[in-house]
Amino acid sequence: MSQPTLYYFNGRGNGEYPRLVLSFAGVQFNDNRVNGIDDALKTRLPFGQLPFYEDEQVQLAQSKSIARYVAQKYKVAGKNEVEIALSDAIAESIYDIINPFSAARGDAEKTEKFKTETAPRFLNNWESLLLKNGGKNFVGQSFTYADVAVFHALDFLKFVGLEQLVDATKYPTLTTLSKSVSEIPSLKAYLDKRPTDSKF
Ligand SMILES: N[C@@H](CCC(=O)N[C@@H](CS)C(=O)NCC(=O)O)C(=O)O
């Protein structure tokens, strides 16, 4: 059976989240980092954009859909419909941090609002939700892709120079979760070889 392929540029952007979920799920995949979208690739892209994922069953665009599909296919989305729905809700919530940060770039007032209101709101909520579920993971009794999604959001804040927002004294449970996720062997293997020079 051939390996799945994820096409994206050599940067984190919208490609990093599906890469992390694939790695967490222990999937051997071709991490195809392209320099640009050539004509041959373009004709295959539903929206003309990357990331684009393909395996023997599907060709799929949209980073969140790819992450969700991979999580369900490899049984790391939750053990039943309710767990899957709860994992999806946590996973979706990371874009309530990532999108406002991106929208605020270059605007001092919006960036300040992001740092003092938006990010703390979600960090507080994630800390509470984790504690409510026992502290080790967000949904059910084992890691799901929701944990990886939140790891990605915290990793994103670090990558853009805002790691001080994730204060370990304010968010101890979240901080521990992030470390535990980064130590999952299949994910750690990816993180250890991830290019350090990739752009946002
Ligand atoms: N909603 C899409 C956004 C994808 C997207 O904006 N991709 C950009 C790179 S981050 C792209 O392919 N741009 C090239 C183009 O539009 O020509 C997703 O989450 O996958």
The ligand as a MOL file (V3000), in Angstrom:
LIG
                    3D

  0  0  0     0  0            999 V3000
M  V30 BEGIN CTAB
M  V30 COUNTS 20 19 0 0 0
M  V30 BEGIN ATOM
M  V30 1 N -8.8970 27.2720 4.2610 0
M  V30 2 C -7.7500 26.7050 3.6090 0
M  V30 3 C -6.7660 27.8280 3.3140 0
M  V30 4 C -5.6460 27.3200 2.4310 0
M  V30 5 C -4.7460 28.4410 1.9730 0
M  V30 6 O -5.0300 29.6490 2.1690 0
M  V30 7 N -3.6510 28.0460 1.3400 0
M  V30 8 C -2.6930 29.0040 0.8560 0
M  V30 9 C -1.3520 28.8140 1.5570 0
M  V30 10 S -1.5120 29.0120 3.2960 0
M  V30 11 C -2.4490 28.7560 -0.6130 0
M  V30 12 O -2.4490 27.6270 -1.0710 0
M  V30 13 N -2.1950 29.8280 -1.3520 0
M  V30 14 C -1.8260 29.7180 -2.7340 0
M  V30 15 C -2.8310 30.3170 -3.6420 0
M  V30 16 O -3.9310 30.6720 -3.1830 0
M  V30 17 O -2.5120 30.4340 -4.8190 0
M  V30 18 C -7.1270 25.6210 4.4800 0
M  V30 19 O -7.2760 25.6950 5.7190 0
M  V30 20 O -6.5400 24.6760 3.9500 0
M  V30 END ATOM
M  V30 BEGIN BOND
M  V30 1 1 1 2
M  V30 2 1 2 3
M  V30 3 1 2 18
M  V30 4 1 3 4
M  V30 5 1 4 5
M  V30 6 2 5 6
M  V30 7 1 5 7
M  V30 8 1 7 8
M  V30 9 1 8 9
M  V30 10 1 8 11
M  V30 11 1 9 10
M  V30 12 2 11 12
M  V30 13 1 11 13
M  V30 14 1 13 14
M  V30 15 1 14 15
M  V30 16 2 15 16
M  V30 17 1 15 17
M  V30 18 2 18 19
M  V30 19 1 18 20
M  V30 END BOND
M  V30 END CTAB
M  END
